[in-house]
Amino acid sequence: MTAKRLYKSDDDKIISGVCGGIAEYLNVDPSIVRLIAALLIFASGVAVGIAIYIIAAIILPKKSSVV
């Protein structure tokens, strides 16, 4: 049995693939994840939300580089 892992998406990306990867991991539509991410960015403060996204973009590996 293979473990389920979180990756940046190579196929469904707008900026870096973070939201697309989260959507693939959760088996939901990427638009929903992007909408929730945008709401969280503005709710927590734009600078904090963008910093969290940038950190996720740096930390999460690309799916093609791992598989």
C-alpha positions in Angstrom: 0.0 0.0 0.0 1.4 3.4 -1.0 1.2 6.3 1.3 -0.8 9.4 0.2 1.5 12.4 -0.1 1.0 16.1 -0.8 2.7 17.5 -3.9 2.5 20.6 -6.0 0.5 19.8 -9.1 2.2 19.8 -12.5 -1.0 19.7 -14.5 -3.4 22.0 -12.6 -1.5 25.1 -11.6 -2.0 28.8 -11.9 1.0 30.2 -10.0 3.0 27.3 -8.6 0.6 24.4 -8.2 0.1 24.5 -4.4 -3.7 24.8 -4.6 -3.9 22.2 -7.4 -1.8 19.8 -5.4 -4.0 20.3 -2.3 -7.1 19.7 -4.4 -5.6 16.5 -5.8 -4.8 15.3 -2.3 -8.3 16.0 -1.0 -10.1 14.9 -4.2 -12.0 18.1 -4.6 -12.3 20.7 -7.4 -9.2 23.0 -7.5 -11.5 26.1 -7.9 -12.9 25.4 -4.4 -9.4 25.1 -2.9 -8.3 28.4 -4.6 -11.5 30.2 -3.4 -10.9 29.0 0.2 -7.2 30.0 -0.1 -8.1 33.5 -1.3 -10.6 33.9 1.6 -8.1 32.7 4.1 -5.4 35.1 2.7 -7.7 38.1 3.1 -9.0 36.9 6.5 -5.6 36.4 8.0 -4.0 39.5 6.5 -2.6 39.7 3.0 1.1 39.7 4.0 0.7 36.6 6.3 -1.4 34.7 3.8 1.0 35.3 0.9 4.0 34.4 3.1 2.3 31.1 3.9 1.6 30.4 0.2 5.3 31.2 -0.7 6.5 28.9 2.1 4.3 26.1 0.8 5.5 26.7 -2.8 9.1 26.3 -1.6 8.6 23.4 0.7 6.2 21.1 -1.3 8.0 19.0 -3.9 6.7 18.8 -7.5 4.9 15.5 -8.2 7.0 14.9 -11.4 10.3 15.2 -9.5 9.4 12.7 -6.8 7.5 10.1 -8.7 
